[in-house]
């Protein structure tokens, strides 16, 4: 029997769609290939790791049959079904049109990835090609039939394929070939189960589709934003919801690992964990758009993760609050477009990043101000965090960008330490907590004075990345947004203009900080990176705050144009290659999109 070679290679990052069940997620390419799926959690080992390697490392393609030894065709159209995470892809072929609907129902039992093939016109041959590889593509499972169901087993894991179509194995791949006429539907369901358990229940794909549609419709109806950028805001909110681990309320920064910040480079990190910073700003966006349940769940997650040990606050945790996230390299994977190494785990978990205290305190403050029911332990935690900062704010740290070089006195870290103290003072002044008010007011003044004296370059009229340095840093754009200085302060305006001059690309997008190419830069790493999308949204915010609202709107709308056809953003934009780079989709890009839309809407700074 002839071997059916699959010619699929990983697409551009923006070629992918996200589907998920609020516990894990899959990425599906334009040609109908699921190239990334970790089961049963975001941070579990991947069953499909073709995104970071080749088809040998696992994939699942469902789409029109095509000649062997050729690349599968990309869908002619794709979209999410309304305001949901249900993906619909359509192909126009010489024999007719076929639609594939992909989704993962909110979990009630075994996790499932469901793919429904539907004939639209003509009679279209369709092929399902499923190559399961456990442990990030390293382990070939034992695939066999049990009561007519196909099951793949390796160690503690089993994955079950259920379909009404005939299946057969060939070249360590499970194939199914069907032909669909108008209105005919054939479903394929992949379910995960611990291998020592009984088989998962037989799936009901059509009922699951109806329930998933209803879930997203009900969730989106809670959104309180009805401004001119509603489509972009709602898609970003759905993406943030998809990155939330439902059992605990933890929020992952992204569902992927090692998608490079520079194609072919070494800046490849695992983002499948909960950064306190990312989760806190995500919480803020959810609160501002009406989503209190998610805010409450995240606050409970935070209290469990930090537990009784706020002095040893980590900057990130596992999605259930795990503390040990040891970093390792997977040398059998060649990496996305040969971007090595592929990393799992994250060694930055134990860095000192003083800004995290400010972001967490700001999130707790916002939750309190928006009417989230008071939690006494949350208030106690906030006081303990300030007690820690009181002793340590003057120390150098690794900062918001998690540098792998020497610690420095990063200005943004000091500003956020000021934020933490300021918001706690407000809590005490409101009568919602007790603390040494006068002492902490003096502390707030001391931090403010220190930043303005040591982090400001009078000659250039700009704040700098760290004390005594001349480098700039886009995190300085948060100074007016956090209330550290008013927007009309000449030092704020000078900093904004300096960042525009020195950290802006030709397109007007913003770099995080200067990198050093082949030499190690301030972050301790070689290589460069793209424009950081969050920083570019921050610039739009600042421009609006200083009255340059038309310029802010134009920048914001250029940023919206960088989204892929489904409204998704990675971490960065490569201005040279004109493509998205970094882990995808990225919470830290979608959160400031929402915030900037809210600010521009409030100012009336939008077209049409």
NORLIN-V172410 format. One record per helix or strand. SS is the DSSP state (@ for helix, = for strand). FROM is the first residue (numbers start at 0). LEN is the number of residues. If there is no record, write none. Layout:
ss=SS from=FROM len=LEN
ss=SS from=FROM len=LEN
This chain:
ss=@ from=12 len=3
ss== from=16 len=4
ss== from=24 len=4
ss== from=32 len=6
ss== from=45 len=3
ss=@ from=49 len=3
ss=@ from=54 len=3
ss== from=58 len=6
ss== from=76 len=4
ss== from=86 len=7
ss== from=95 len=8
ss== from=111 len=20
ss== from=132 len=1
ss=@ from=133 len=4
ss== from=138 len=2
ss== from=141 len=5
ss== from=148 len=6
ss== from=156 len=7
ss== from=167 len=3
ss== from=172 len=10
ss== from=184 len=10
ss=@ from=204 len=16
ss=@ from=229 len=13
ss== from=243 len=2
ss== from=249 len=2
ss== from=256 len=1
ss== from=269 len=1
ss== from=273 len=2
ss=@ from=275 len=13
ss=@ from=291 len=15
ss=@ from=309 len=3
ss== from=315 len=2
ss== from=327 len=2
ss=@ from=335 len=3
ss== from=342 len=2
ss=@ from=346 len=4
ss=@ from=354 len=15
ss=@ from=375 len=17
ss== from=396 len=1
ss== from=407 len=1
ss== from=409 len=1
ss=@ from=410 len=19
ss=@ from=436 len=18
ss== from=455 len=2
ss== from=461 len=2
ss== from=465 len=1
ss== from=472 len=1
ss=@ from=473 len=8
ss=@ from=489 len=13
ss== from=503 len=1
ss== from=509 len=1
ss== from=512 len=1
ss== from=530 len=2
ss=@ from=532 len=13
ss=@ from=548 len=12
ss== from=569 len=5
ss== from=578 len=6
ss=@ from=586 len=17
